[in-house]
């Protein structure tokens, strides 16, 4: 089982505490409240001592009511301070946890797509939930809790030695008993808790996968097979939980044995001191109260330190994510394009995905402003990858891509992505209203502008027919809409964004004939006068494009207009006829 080194643990701990910095004054008030509460708690045994040794023998009613009034007053102050501290603790915890959540989201947005390709969504969701909850527990329970408990324990032990040194020395063997035997169980419990955390993440991943695959599982009538796989994860998690709690109980038993051993020793020797008049009954009672409270608090601190290491194991997962350096970053001194014209150049571009061969091999292309270019070819030849490279979702492994004569690597990511508008084959819609989904194209758009964009995308009419029009909730990923309706919402976003360059990735390939006609009509309006690069599946939709590039084996194999390529009777001709093109020779072309 993986363990954290002390130096690394300390580094992660400091990183966690850094999120408290904006709220340092609230945190300081919380600590001060805890110290004041501790002071009041330490006075209570002394009050009991005074009651037994002075008030009871003298039967002093006046002093009794004074003591009672003072005790009630202090308890009222302690309750008030506890309320203040708990509220401050909740405020600091929620604000710091919110900041961590936001920090994770911001970092995830900066990471390259390779991270998401190799990391299951369930694992990321578990990190956002379970691991952030560990941070919340750290803020809520351990940081303020340990400060208060540690201060109380130190002061209580000091008071015990000032009251009677000989009697205080008796508690040392009891404490050593816990220290000799206890840490073995503490370490084992810590390792089991780490194992429990790992199994919890695996279970969360499996639950996400099970829910996501409901349609396929039912279609294949594979419920029994899938239930078996889920049950394996549940069994593993359940077993690790049983073992973790078992050692937690053993740890508690060892702790209580050490308590009671020390208490018995104090009772025996304390009774002797009382009988020999070397200790009053009040002092003896106060001593016992200090002892039990100090031992409880001290062992709680030790247990908390162990449990804190378990939490830090979970927090470390967030820390490791935050420390992943984004693969695609802004240049240190970015070039600012005053106005994007739309000229695009691919210069000897090579690209490969991790652990694979080159999918793009020496690709060259020049696209003039306002020109419409279509990429065609069989699956897996790099057509969609070329569009991803344009948005700097990835960088070429070799070569360069220019926008208006400037390398994409020299431009700010925000300017690149503001200049491009993507329409994908599968449109992602948020589980909110149609209005909010269209506004995604321009968060500052007015309702009138949203409706105008919808009209341009031929979506206005079907939207008005819905129960709540533009305020209709469309369900997760737009499940309540048809494919054609989703795509028209996506196009409405593009009309609202109004980018200089449009990138279409098989935008109509998944639609039926009627929907395709409606979407194609909206596309014709959208693409007018804009630089356009299209990955086309249905070749009939690109007959009027300026240039068609047949991409084969990562290269531009054929170039020309629709008519020119059909007349050539090469790869494009065979593609249009639905024939296999693997046997045809590839001759790289360059477009200028």
Buried (B, 14 or more C-beta within 10 A) or exposed (E): EEEBEEEEBEBBBEBBBEBBEEBEEBBEBBBBBBEBBBBBBBBBBBBBBBBBBBBEEEEEEEBBEEBEEEBEEBEEEBEEBBEBBBEBBEBBBEBBBEBBBEBBEEBBEBBBEEBEEEBBEBBBBBBBEBBBBBBBBBBBBBBBBBBBBBBBBBBBBBBBEEBBEEBBEBBEEBBEBBEEBBBEBBBBBBBBBBBBBBBBBBBBBBBBBBEEBEEEBEEEEBEEEBEEEBEEBBEBBEEBBEBBBEBBEBBBEBBEBBBEBBBEBBEEBBEEBBEEEEBBBBBBBBBBBBBBBBBBBBBBBBBBBBBBBBBBBBBBBBBEBBEEEBBBEBEEEBBEBEEBBBBBBBBEBBBBBEEEEBBBBBBBBBBBBBBBBBBBBBEEBBBBBBBBBBBBBBBBEEBBBBBBEBBBBBBBBEBBBEBBBBBBBEBEBEBBBBBBBBBBBBEEBEEEBBBBBBBBBBBBEBBEEBEEBBEBEBEEBBEBBBBBBBBBBBBBBBBBBEBBBBBBBBBBEBBEEEBBEBBBEBBEEBBEEBBBBBBBBEBEBBEEBBBBBBBBBBBBBBBBBBEEBBEBEBBBBBBBEEEEBEEBEBEBBBBE
